[in-house]
Amino acid sequence: MKKEKILEIEAKHYLPVFGRFPIVLEKGNGAVLYDTDGKKYLDFFAGIAVSILGHNHPALVKAISEQASKLIHCTNYYHTEIQARLVEKLAKLSGLERVFLANSGTEAVEGAIKIARKWGSANGGKFKIISLNDSFHGRTLAALTATGQPKFHKGFEPLPAGFDYAKFNDIEDLKSKFDDKTVAVILELIQGEGGINVANQEYASAVSKLCKERGALLILDEVQTGICRTGKMFCFEHYGVKPDIMTLAKGLGGGLPIGAVLCTEAVSSAIHKGDHGSTFGGNPLACAAAVAVLETAEKENLAANAEKCGAYLMEKLKKLPSKEVRGKGLLVGMELEHEGGEIVKKCLERGLMINCTADNVLRFVPPLIINKKDVDEAVKILEGVL
């Protein structure tokens, strides 16, 4: 099917919720994508921090192909070995004993909210969840409400009750929002959609301490920061704090839809049969992909590569005109003095895929397999555009 026909069909039938560029992608290899016209793109967006092994990685392709030839779907009324392997792996890596598998980041956040509320119901009737301004936690209604950006709420009111918001990196403001009904704080240690805002060490430690002192749970949203993205398997490892509940998705499946909610044994004691569930969550195909991603990440030491290439990328970006360059590992933001949408468009025209968030912050979340040569090429294109 020709490109023009594909665009015509999508324009006629697909719900118009995406701001799409008029290109049709066909295939990829490593950190490179190709469209139907044969044009090559250096991918520094990775499907919004998803394709951490790049495109067409042999370990991931093999795992998916082998699993697809055996069993693609199985209801959670029964067990599968691949699901058991995945939850055991996640528990060992994180130190959180219990895992629930979902299909996406927003589903993982919904699960975290439900677990926190159920735990709060058994501990004094607590229900209020505090999130941070400029956060982003997903598109379903409760996750949307937890998102601390009013622009995402508009038109979807009335929103679910029991949510409040505090200033990021301001522990005194957070303290002022606490009351005897506060059950949890949900925090991104690096706010991706909010502009690559990085929590400072003092703040992260203070939030953890506050939750312990006030009998509230600490929910860390690692949907974007997890699975080696920041130079550690999980971002919380940079800060020396441990969550009571953590959410994962994006890079976990390397491109296949999968999310996860992890929690401590103590928190999980409030959850019983029938309290939560999913038809597709933890299906064998997605689990096989996730196991392959985790094993490959360890084998190829992707955390170390993210740290090394991320530091190199930030060093290069700081030589270009901007207000600030910030981030950790290969989650990098470059704040401009002006809006960045046109920059993204012109980079795409020259063969570089990046993204702009918070209106004026260029976001770089490439596959974690990139090297310094890829960074040099990307920065050269961006420099030419600027």
BELSUL-V127121 format. One record per helix or strand. SS is the DSSP state (H for helix, E for strand). FROM is the first residue (numbers start at 1). LEN is the number of residues. If there is no record, write none. Layout:
ss->SS from->FROM len->LEN
ss->SS from->FROM len->LEN
This chain:
ss->H from->3 len->11
ss->E from->25 len->6
ss->E from->32 len->4
ss->E from->40 len->4
ss->H from->46 len->4
ss->E from->55 len->1
ss->H from->58 len->11
ss->H from->81 len->14
ss->E from->98 len->5
ss->H from->105 len->17
ss->E from->128 len->6
ss->H from->141 len->6
ss->E from->148 len->1
ss->H from->150 len->4
ss->E from->163 len->4
ss->H from->171 len->7
ss->E from->182 len->6
ss->E from->190 len->2
ss->E from->197 len->2
ss->H from->201 len->14
ss->E from->217 len->5
ss->H from->235 len->4
ss->E from->245 len->4
ss->H from->250 len->4
ss->E from->259 len->5
ss->H from->265 len->4
ss->H from->284 len->16
ss->H from->302 len->16
ss->E from->324 len->5
ss->E from->331 len->5
ss->H from->341 len->9
ss->E from->352 len->2
ss->E from->355 len->3
ss->E from->361 len->4
ss->H from->372 len->14
